[in-house]
Amino acid sequence: MTTPRSPEDSSHNPLFELPEPDADAQAHSERLIARIAEDIHASGGRISFARYMELALFAPGLGYYSAGSQKFGEQGDFVTAPEISPLFSRALARQIGEVLAEITAGDVSDADVLEVGGGTGTMAAEILAELENQGKLPQRYLILELSADLQARQRETLTARVPHLIERVQWLTELPKAGFRGVVVANELLDALPVHCFVTTDKGVQERFVTFQKGRFQWGAIEENPEALPLPSHLSAFVAGMPSGYASEINTAASGWVQSIANCLDTAVVFLIDYGYAAHEYYHPRRNRGTLMCHYRHRAHDDPFVYPGLQDITAHVDFTAIAEAAVASALEVRGYNTQGFFLLGCGITELVQPHESLSEKQQILQAQQMRTLTLPAEMGERFKVIALARNYDAPLRGFTLQDLRHQL
Ligand SMILES: C[S@@+](CC[C@H](N)C(=O)[O-])C[C@H]1O[C@@H](n2cnc3c(N)ncnc32)[C@H](O)[C@@H]1O
C-alpha cells in the first residue's frame, strides 16, 4: 500500500515504527548531517529552518532530492497523483490543450508547456500522449528540474513511454527568459520549497532556529530577546490573535517563486496543484503545530530531524499567499478549486476506460484510482488547484463546476 503525500490525519511521531535504513543509507545520512552541522557552526550555532530544509532536500550530491534515493512509488517514500493514475495527467492535459488552443488561435505548435519539478517524468509522458491524442502538441515541453538524478529518471521515462515525442522535450536548470507563451504546470512543487518556522511568544512572533547538539539537530531554545519575524500582511491578522506557543510556518520561497515565474510570462496560464488551504484555514487556532510533514518509506510523521537526506520534508501551501504574490506580480487569479472538482471539470470521467475493454481486476483498480484522486476523504479535497494568468481571458474548464476564489 502506498501513501499519498501528506495525509494530515496520519500526523504522529512513530519513530519506533520507522524502518531502519541500511548501512549505506545511514552513512549517506551521516555525511549530510556533517554538512549541515558545518553550516550551523559557520553561522554561529544556529540556522533558520528554511536553510535546514534547503540543505536536507537539495545539498549538492547529498540532499533528499539531489541524491539517488528512490523517493516515488511502492519502493520509495510516497506517491503523488501522477503516479497513482494516468487519469490525473490526462485530465490536466485537457485543460492544458484548451489553453494552448486559445492562446495560439488553434496553431498550438506556436506555444510551449513548462513543467516545474517533474518527478519521475510520468506526468510529462502522459500529458504529451494526451495532447497528441487531441492534436494539440506544443512546440516544446520544457521541464525545469533541479535534481540531476530526477532529470535522468525523467529522460528514461519519456524515452520508454513516448519515444517519438522526446525531441520536443527540453530540460532547463532555470526559469526561461521573459516572453513565455503557453502553460506552466507544477504538481507538488510548492510544498517542497523551504519554509521558515515560527512560534508566538508573549514577546511577539519569533522565528524558530535549528541547532546541533549532542550529535543531533534540535529546535533552538526560545529566546529572551527575540528578533521579531516580519510576517506578510495577510497573515499578521490571523497570527496576532493566537495564544503563546502557537507554531506554524511561512513559505516566503513560494511567494518568491510566483514572482519569478510572473517575470517570465507574456501570454500564459500557470496551474499549481498542491495540498494546502486558504490562509484562514491554514493559520487556524486548531492547527497549532503547523503543517510540517515528513515521509519515509510510506510512513508520515512530523519530525524533520530524523534521517536527514533519507526522508522527504514538506509543508502545506498557503494559497492566499500564492494569490497575493500573483496579484503583486501583475498576474490574475483565474481559479481556485479542490483537486476533485478540478479534475471533474476537466472531464476525467470521459477518460475512464470502458469496462468491456478491461479485466475485472483492471476495472477495480481504475475505480480505486478515481476514488483516490477525486473523493473528498482521499486527495480530492485536501489538494487544491490555483490558476494564475497573464493576458488570458477565456474560461478555464477546471473551474466550471466550482470555483473557490472567494475563500482566498
Ligand atoms: C514532490 S516532487 C513532485 C514531483 C512531480 N511533480 C509529481 O507530482 O510526481 C517535487 C519535485 O520538485 C522538484 N523541485 C523542488 N524544488 C524545485 C525548484 N525550486 N525548482 C524546480 N524543481 C524543484 C523536485 O526535484 C521534484 O522533482
The ligand as an ORCA input file, in Angstrom:
! r2SCAN-3c Opt
* xyz 0 1
  C       7.279     16.021     -4.558
  S       8.143     16.098     -6.012
  C       6.810     16.183     -7.168
  C       7.182     15.611     -8.486
  C       6.105     15.540     -9.551
  N       5.624     16.852     -9.912
  C       4.974     14.658     -9.136
  O       3.885     15.131     -8.902
  O       5.188     13.440     -9.027
  C       8.863     17.703     -6.065
  C       9.614     17.969     -7.342
  O      10.001     19.344     -7.382
  C      11.397     19.443     -7.691
  N      11.830     20.738     -7.131
  C      11.895     21.116     -5.842
  N      12.271     22.409     -5.739
  C      12.393     22.865     -7.010
  C      12.695     24.132     -7.586
  N      12.971     25.187     -6.820
  N      12.706     24.242     -8.936
  C      12.436     23.175     -9.716
  N      12.130     21.949     -9.236
  C      12.118     21.805     -7.905
  C      11.956     18.180     -7.083
  O      13.231     17.854     -7.545
  C      10.882     17.185     -7.514
  O      11.008     16.827     -8.878
*
